[in-house]
């Protein structure tokens, strides 16, 4: 990895649409313009759509926080999205995902000791990302617990964080020097 392809634009060099988008994101619950947003500032219309969609699937999602963060780190691992992993592993742990589960996911392993709800979310997320479809048993494990909205919120969450992962990976968005990168998978 050799540095970001979309370095952060200084606010004073932005046009009015970029400044408006920058200010909107800076004032959001994210608390700053980071992650995919330095790249997206180059396309304020797309940044606005991504911000609205991302806000909804992260903050207005019907799934419990712990399970959302579990799905996000499974998605980050699938795409080897270093910054997404860095940003969300600590959030997953704060929401109750154990360090051992995070470590297993980081190494591309099936984690042990998940409760039924977390197992359903892990299976759905990892199977969908790997096979691009869901079998009936995996669908039912999530649907029976979280209903139509829960299934759709999970799919939207995976899709959103796939988009974020792809932007970050193409950008070569760096992690802080003190962060532990995801290991290479064989």
N, C-alpha and C positions, 0 to 999 in steps of 0.2 A: 504494500500500500504506500503510495507516494503523495500524500497530501490531498486536500479537498479540491474538487473541481469547481465548486461553487462557493468561494469564500464569502463570508458575511459582507454585505454591502454596508458601508457607513450610511447612517440615516440621512446625513446631509447630502449625500449623492443620489438619494432616491427621488423618484418623481412623486407626485401627489398621491397616486393610487397605491404605490408601494409604501409610502409613509402612513397612509390610512390603514393599510393592512398590518404593517409593523405595529402600530399603536393598538390595534384591535387584539392582536395576538399577545402583545406584552401585557395587556390589561386582563387577559383571560386567566382561568384557573391554572394554566400551565406556568404562569409566572415569569415568562421570558420567551424570547425568540430564539429557539434552539431546535435541535433535532433536524427534521426535514425543512423547517421554515427558512433558514438562511438560503437554501437553494430555491425554495418556492417564492421567495421575495422577487425573483426575476420574472414571475408570472403571477401578478397579484389576483387575477380572476380565478386561477386555479388554486392559489393559496386560500382564497376565501371559501371556495367549495370544500377543499380539504379540511379547513379549520371547522366549518359548520358540521361536516360529516364526522370528523374525528371527535369533536366535542360531544356530539350526540352518542356515538358508540362507546365513548369512554365514560362520560358523566351521566348520561340518561339511560343507560343500559339496565335491563331488569335483572341481570345476573349479579350475584354477590361479588364484592370487590376482590376477594381472594381468588375466586374462580376466573374473573376477568384477567387478573394479572397472570394466573397460571396459563391461560390461553395465549396471552401476549408473549410470555417467555418461550412457550413452545413454538410460536410463529417466528420469533426472533432466532431461535436455534435452527429451525428449518432453513431459514435464509442466511444463516451465519451473519446476521446483522449485528455487528459488534456494538454500535452505539445504542441500538434499541435494547439489546441484552443488558448492557451496562445500566441504562436508565431504568429498566423495569425489573431487573433481578432484585434490587433493594426494595422496590415497591412491593414486589411479590412477598418477600420475606416480612415486611412490615404488616402485610395483610394476613400473615399466618402460613404461608407456604414455607416449609422447612428448608434449611440450607441443604440437607441431604437430597431432597427432591430437586432443588435447583441444580445441585452438582450432577445428579444423574442426567437431567435434561441437558446440561451443558456438554456432557460427554456422549450425548446421543443414545442414552440408555433409557429403558422404561423404569420410571421411579417405583419404588416399593413403598407400601404403607399409606397410599392415598385412601381417603374415605370414598364412599360410593359416588358422591357428587363430583369430587375432584377427578376420580377415575373416569367418569363419564365425559367430563370436559377434556381431559387429557386425550382420551381415545378419539373423541370426535375431531378434535383439532389436529392431532397427528395423522389420523387416517385421511381426513379431507385434504390436508396438505400433501400427503404422500400419494394418494390414489385419485384425487380429484372427484371422489364420490363417497357416499356414506351408505353402508348396508343397513338393513332394517333394525337389527339389534342395537347398533350404535346410535341410530336415530332415536329409537324408543328410549334408550337410557337417558338421553337429554330431554326429549319431549315429555316423557312421563313425569319428570321432575320439574321442568321449567316451562312447559307448554309451548304454544306456537311462538309467542313473543321471545321466549328464551332461546329457542332454536334460531330464530331469525337474528336476534341480537348477537348470538355467538358467531353466526356466519358473517355478519357485518363487521364484527370485531376482528375476526381473522382476515377478512378482506382489507379492512383499513390498515391493519398493522403489516400486511403484506405490501401494500402500497408504500407505507412509511419505510419498511425494510428495503424495498427496491430503490427508493429515492436515496436513502442513506448509503446503500452499497454502491450505487453508480457515482454518487458524490464522493465516495471514499471518506465519509465523515469520520473524523478521528474520535477515539476515546481519550479521556485524560491519561496522562503518563502513569498515574498511580493505579489505574484500573487494570483488572486482570482480563485479558482478552479470552474469548471463547477458544477452546482448543480445536485444532484441525480434526476433522472426522475422517476416518479411513474408508 
